[in-house]
Amino acid sequence: MFQSSIRALMLASVVAFAPAAFAATPADTLVVAGQIDDIISMDPAQSFELSGQDVIKNLYDRLVDFDPVDLNAGIKPSLAESWEVSPDGKTITLTMREGIKFQSGNPVRAEDAAWSLQRAVKLNLSPAFILNQFGFTAENVDQQVGFDGNKVILKLDQPYAQSYVLNSLASEVASVVDKETVLSHAEGEDQGNKWLSTNSAGSGPFTLAAWRPNEAVQFAGNADYWQGAPAMKRVIVRNVQESSAQRLLLEQGDIDVARNLTPTDIEALSNSDKLVVGNEPRGRILYMGLNQKDPILSNPAVVQAMRYLIDYKGIEGSFLKGQFKIHQNFLPEGYLGASDENPWTYDVEKARKLLADAGVRSGTIKTTVRDMAEYSNVMQTLQASMAQVGLTLEIQQVTGAQSLDAYRARRVPIYIGEWGPDYADPNTNASTFAYNPNNADDAKLSQLAWRNAWAVPDDMNKATIAATLEGDTDKRKQMYLDIQQQYRDIAPIIPLFQRIERDGMQKNVHNWTAGGSVTSAMYGKVTKE
């Protein structure tokens, strides 16, 4: 069925296409081209890659949500219509809306919401740490997360800032799934994980019609969606690796949105009277991770030298032009406590001296990089810079899934990639860049510090935790500025650039958002003239 729908769509484009004519996708169908080969699972308790989060965001609702365009608007009600906090700050009670149904027809209950959170904690897959932060464990979550009638009750281990908790509940791992449907497909003790990896059981604006790994994802509009049926009856996201191929499809009218265009292709589209280019700041940080298991990279002098072997301005003005801007801090612009200090410059001589003073004059590092232009190009420029100071970098290109699997197993010496925030709170990045409570191999944590085998100093770990408990906003802001100052001096995970997404799209596409700085692509409000 999926292949037939793709063929039908492409046939419609071919039939409509003639020399000097412009083919168009169907009026009720949105076709997006992007690089989505990193998708591993469709289960919101497991999905944690960037493209997978785009999928989860559109299949499920959460208890609370936020406006990706206007962060100042703060958290807004979603499946929960209201909430209240106990006087001691350790219990949050959320009242569910009445009358909402899952796509199966089952009612959305407080029981489903509580079970979804319990399930994510018990499965303990990559994104579970977002919920674990509040003291929830597989052993206690049934007591700490519960329901009473139409109310969901969360008992926290500490009186966290209310915004911190609610922002976490707006993340994809907190998506509310249909308990009855999922359990009917459970195998053994997997709580439906195998089935939900390739199916959906949500209440969102779309259902999962089909997924073919490394090829495409197809969504079907939910005509009974409680916030109004989406104008797009279908959304097809195609995996198209090359920017030039995305641009060609866009110019031919075979797709509506192209998400991974190079600066050259963006410039070529700027003169078109049928196409427009979006310009949306994202929260994603492009960074370089230096694995502290590597005997060369574990030398503090090498870490310091590597900061000066990135040609920041050259990269920003060439192959990343218009797509990224220099940003050498782990909090993206727009977040509480974000810093605009960028102290590092491209300085080969300084790097050489740092290495020479430490007795490092040669060495070979073998690493991998995802076969995505931005990442591989940064890695190749780094390779050339390292050669100038006597360090040899051998690079192997791999797929997105292969790269993530190896990285999550702490097997990548130098990692070039992006980190996207999980919720609209500064702790979302502080807790992964600057926090690592257990550096043991068997800890199997998700934090970037752990993936790079960096034993974060105790005082930084404590400062990161303390910032989640500070109720005074001005004091909390200064705490994050202080943490980032210390981080810049010592950390082996080095922020380089902040992404600016420039999507090419047909002029008749309206209300498109890639998710702003804090969330994922949202198709529910997209319309076409």
Stockholm file with secondary structure:
# STOCKHOLM 1.0

chainA/1-529         MFQSSIRALMLASVVAFAPAAFAATPADTLVVAGQIDDIISMDPAQSFELSGQDVIKNLYDRLVDFDPVDLNAGIKPSLAESWEVSPDGKTITLTMREGIKFQSGNPVRAEDAAWSLQRAVKLNLSPAFILNQFGFTAENVDQQVGFDGNKVILKLDQPYAQSYVLNSLASEVASVVDKETVLSHAEGEDQGNKWLSTNSAGSGPFTLAAWRPNEAVQFAGNADYWQGAPAMKRVIVRNVQESSAQRLLLEQGDIDVARNLTPTDIEALSNSDKLVVGNEPRGRILYMGLNQKDPILSNPAVVQAMRYLIDYKGIEGSFLKGQFKIHQNFLPEGYLGASDENPWTYDVEKARKLLADAGVRSGTIKTTVRDMAEYSNVMQTLQASMAQVGLTLEIQQVTGAQSLDAYRARRVPIYIGEWGPDYADPNTNASTFAYNPNNADDAKLSQLAWRNAWAVPDDMNKATIAATLEGDTDKRKQMYLDIQQQYRDIAPIIPLFQRIERDGMQKNVHNWTAGGSVTSAMYGKVTKE
#=GR chainA/1-529 SS CHHHHHHHHHHHHHHHCCTTCCCCCCTTEEEEEECCTTCCCCCTTTCCSHHHHHHHHHHCCCSEEECSSCGGGCEEESSEEEEEECTTSCEEEEEECSSCBCTTSCBCCHHHHHHHHHHHHHHTCGGGHHHHTTTCCTTTHHHHEEEETTEEEEECSSCCCHHHHHHHHTSGGGCCCCHHHHHTTCCTTSTTHHHHTSSCCCCSSEEEEEEETTTEEEEEECTTCTTCCCSCSEEEEEECCCHHHHHHHHHHTSCSEECCCCHHHHHHHTTCSSEEECCEEEEEEEEEEECTTSTTTTSHHHHHHHTTSSCHHHHHTTTTTTTEEECCSSSCTTSTTCCCCCCCCCCHHHHHHHHHHTTCCCEEEEEEEESCHHHHHHHHHHHHHHHHTTEEEEEEEECHHHHHHHHHTTCCSEEEEEECCSSSSTHHHHHHHSCCSCCCGGGCCCCHHHHTTCCCCHHHHHHHHHHTTCCCHHHHHHHHHHHHHHHHHHCSEEEEEEEEECCEEETTEESCBCCTTTSCCBCTTCEEC
#=GC SS_cons         CHHHHHHHHHHHHHHHCCTTCCCCCCTTEEEEEECCTTCCCCCTTTCCSHHHHHHHHHHCCCSEEECSSCGGGCEEESSEEEEEECTTSCEEEEEECSSCBCTTSCBCCHHHHHHHHHHHHHHTCGGGHHHHTTTCCTTTHHHHEEEETTEEEEECSSCCCHHHHHHHHTSGGGCCCCHHHHHTTCCTTSTTHHHHTSSCCCCSSEEEEEEETTTEEEEEECTTCTTCCCSCSEEEEEECCCHHHHHHHHHHTSCSEECCCCHHHHHHHTTCSSEEECCEEEEEEEEEEECTTSTTTTSHHHHHHHTTSSCHHHHHTTTTTTTEEECCSSSCTTSTTCCCCCCCCCCHHHHHHHHHHTTCCCEEEEEEEESCHHHHHHHHHHHHHHHHTTEEEEEEEECHHHHHHHHHTTCCSEEEEEECCSSSSTHHHHHHHSCCSCCCGGGCCCCHHHHTTCCCCHHHHHHHHHHTTCCCHHHHHHHHHHHHHHHHHHCSEEEEEEEEECCEEETTEESCBCCTTTSCCBCTTCEEC
//
